[in-house]
Structures are given as structure tokens and as C-alpha cells.
Amino acid sequence: MTEVLFDDSAKHVRVVDEPTDGHYVLYVHGAQVGTLSYRIVGQRRVLGHTEVDEVCRGRGFSQILIQVVLDDLRERRQKATIHCPAVAQFMTQSVKYADVVDPTHPGIWAANS
């Protein structure tokens, strides 16, 4: 069942979780422009790959998508394993999300990075 996680009508940006497809989807002006794939392993989500359409790159949309996903995981009290370079880079710049990363399965990002 699709769940809306973020809806900013002023900016025409929406992020939804599509668990049956295993990805979060970013919409801008109603068009799908990005995804962040995941799979569920036990009680954690393994974040796989973030992709934003080429015409929308450089406008901060991947940052919005990643932040919404990490905020959602924090709110659900779920841990994440990071296998996505874009998420790892975001985490390096925003270490305030370190509590979301599973310390026993951090993936490519670790708190001491």
C-alpha cells in the first residue's frame, strides 16, 4: 500500500513509499522524477540506489528524497543499512542521522567515516 511521506504543495514535491515495489518515489509537479530502492531485512531497511532523472539533477531533489526517507525511518524507529553512495554522501554531510544507521550492519557508511 502506497503511503505519502512528504507533500509540499507550494513546491509541488511529494515523496511516497511504495513497499510492494521496494522503493520510495519522488514526484515533482505530479511526474515521477526519482526513486530510492530498498529491501527489508529483518527489522531494518537496506537502502540500495538513489536515482533522479537527469533533467532534475542539481536542484536538490535527491537531498529531499533522502532526508524524507531517513526522517521516516527515524520516526518508525527502524534502522538502515546504507549501500547507496548518494545516501552515504548525504550522511557524511548530515551526521545527525547517524542514529538511523544499524551499527552492526552500517553498509558503506560508518559513524566514524
N, C-alpha and C positions, 0 to 999 in steps of 0.2 A: 504494500500500500504506500503510495507516494505521500510524503509529508513535507510541507513547506517549512523551511527552517529560517528563511530570511526573505523579507519582502519590503523593498524600499521603492514605493510608488513614485516618489519625487525623482529618483534616478533611473526608474524603470528597470531595476535589477531584482532578480528573485533567485534563490537557491533552494533546491528541493533534494530530498533524499529519496532515491528510487531503489529500495532494498532488493526487489526482485531482479533488477538488472545489475546490482552491486556497484552503483556509483551515485555520486552526488552530481547534480546538474545545475549549471549556471545559465540563466536566461537573461537577456538584455533586450528590452522592447519586445518581449514575447518570443524571441528566437533563441534557440539553444546555441550558446557560443562556447561552452566549456564543460568539462567533466573532471571529476576526481574519482578514480576507481578504488574500490576496496573489496576486501573479503573479510568475513567474520571467522575468527579462530578462537574458540573458547569464549572468553569474556572480553576479548579485545578486537579492535579493527586493524587490519593490516592495510595501510594506505599505499596504493600501488603507483598510480601515474596521474599527473595533472596535465590536462591539455586545454588550451584556449585557442580558438580559431585565429589564424594568422592576422586577419583584418582587425581583430580586437586586442592584439598584444600591445604591451607598452602603455596600457591605460589603467592598470591596477586591478583588473578583473580577477586575475589569479590570486592576488592577495586577499580580495574579498572572499572568494570561494574557500581558500584555505583557512582563513580566520573563522568563517562561519562553521566550517567542519570542526575545527578544534574547539570552538565555543560549545557546539552541540555535544561533542564527546565529553567535555568537562561537565556540562550540565547533567548528562546521563550517567556520570561517574564511570565512564568507560575509558580504558587505556588504548593507546595506539602504538603500533609498530610502524616506523617510517621507512618505506622503500622508495619513496618519490624524491628525487633531487630538489624539486621546487619546494616541497614541504620542508625538507631538511634545511634549505637555504632560508626559508621563512622562519623556521625555528631558531636558527643562528642569530637572526636579527630581532626576534621576539622571544627571548628565553622565558618570558612569563608563562609560556605554555609548557614548560618542562614537566609540570605535574601530570600532563596528559599522556606523556610517553611511558610505556611499560618499561620499568627499569631492568627487567630480566630479558626483555626482547625489544631493545630500542631500534633495531634495524640499522640504517646508515647514519642515524643521528644519536649522539650521546650527550648528556648534560655537560660533560667536561670538554666538549668539542670547542 
